[in-house]
């Protein structure tokens, strides 16, 4: 009887073992996000608000991801790259095959009643891996010029607006983390 109880106890205890988690192993989730990713993103029809020429806007974008550091570049023409929100303006959150890159800033952290140019801007890029060397991107940009009227009027800029873009980016290089 002791023998049978020992076997039952071993079987029950073996079922309690915690399996090894592979969250920190990017090879299980279509590879790491580290690298230089490039591609063209297209405006999503109907999401440019207000008064935007729908579906006609596109631009090339480059993401440089190294661990928890990310830099975003617009590429207005072949061979050029302009960093967007330099000095660590973007943050990244990664989980398995998905990631979110975001930035939120404003013209000034101080309120100035005399100035009419204060703005607040948010960029959000949601990424999901297609495979080890390509990913899908959905980008939303929101701007609030809170001292301007919300609607577009003659001779005035829009007070609030959104743009949405999507596309596919390809990894053109792998960025290795610097070893200290």
N, C-alpha and C positions, 0 to 999 in steps of 0.2 A: 504494500500500500504506500509506503514511504517513497518507493521508486516511482510510482505512478504520479503521486503528488509533486515530486521533484520535476518530472517531465512537464506536467501541466504548468507549474510555476515558471519554468524556463520558457515555454512557449508563450505564456502571457507576458512575461517581462521582455521578451524579444520584440513583441509588437509595440512596446512603449519606446523603443529607440527612436531618437529624432533623426530624420534623414538630413543629409548634408544639404544646406541651402547654397544655391549657385548665384545669388543676387550679385555678388561681387565679381563674378566671372563673366565678362562680356562675351566670350566665345559661345556661351549658351544662348545669347540673345542677339544673334546676327551681328556680332562684333561690337567694338567700342565706338563711341561717338567721337573720339579724338581724331582730328584730321582737318583738312581743308576741304570744304564742301562748296561747290559752285553750281549755279544754274539760273534759269530765268523763271520769274514768277509772274503770273498773269492776274490782272484784276478780275475779281469774281463779279459777274454781271448782277446788277441789282443791289450790291452792297456798298456802293459809293454814295454816301449821303452827305449833304444834299447836292443836287445839280452837278453831277459828275458825268462825263462822257463814259458811259458804262462799257466795260469790256475792251476798251481801247488802250488802257494803260498797262505797261509791263516794264519790268526792269530786271537787270542781272544783279544777283546777290552772292556774296561770299561769306561763309561762316568759318572762322578759325577757332576750333575747340581744342583745348588742352586741359584735361581734368575738369576742374571747376571754373576755369577761365574761358571766356568766350568773347570774341571780337566779331563785329558785324561790319561788312563793307558793302557799299553800293558800287556797282561797276557801270558808270554811265556810258563808257565806250571801251572797246577792246583794248586790253593792256593797261587800263587805269583802275584804280581802286580808291574810294574815299571812305575812311572809317566813319561810321555813324556813332555818335555819342562816345567819343574817345574817353580814355582814362577809366576804364572799368564800368562803363555805363550799363552794360548788360550782365545779367545773372542767368545761370542755367540750373535746372533741376532735372535729374535723369532717373528713370526707373525702367529697368529691363530694356524693352524695345522703344520706349517713348521718352520724350524730353520736352521741356518747356523752356524757351529763352524769352526773357522779358526785361523791360526797362520802363521806369516811370520817373519823370522829372518835370521840372517847370523852369520858366525863365528866371524866376527869383523866388527865394524863400521868404522874402519880406513883402508885405502888402504896401503898395504905393498908390494912394488915391488919385494922384495927378497923372499917372501914366496909364495909357489905355492899351498897352501891348502885352499884358501878362497872359501867359498861356500855361496849360498843363498838358503833357503828352504821355501816352502809354503805347508801347510796342509789345505785342505778344506774338510769339512764333511757336506753334505746336508742331512737333516733329514726330514721325513714326518711321521706323526702318522698313524699307522695301526689301533690302537684302544687305549684305555686308558692305557694299560700295555705293548704295543709293538710298535716299530717304524722301519721304513726302513731307511737304511743309504747308502749313496754313498760317498766314500772317494777317494780323489785324492791327491797325494803327488808329488810335483815337486822339483827337486834339480838341481842347476846350479853351478858346480865347474868351475867358469868362467875363471880361469887361466889355466885350462887343455884344451886340444883339445876337440872339441865337439863330435867327434866320438871315438868309442872304438878301441884302437890299442893294439898290444901285449905288455904286461908288463906295461900297463897304465890303470888307471881307466877311466870310462866313464865321460865325462865332463858335460853332461846334460842327465837327465832321468826323466820319469814319471812312477808312479804306480797308478792303479785304482782298487778299491775294492768295493764290495757291500755286503749287508747282512741284517739281521734282529736282532734287540736287544730287550731284554725283561727287563722290570723294575723289579728289585728284592727288592727294598726298596724305600720308599719315604723320601726325605730329606726335613725337615721343615726349613723355614727361621728362623734364630736366632732373637728373639725379644730383642730389646735394651731397 
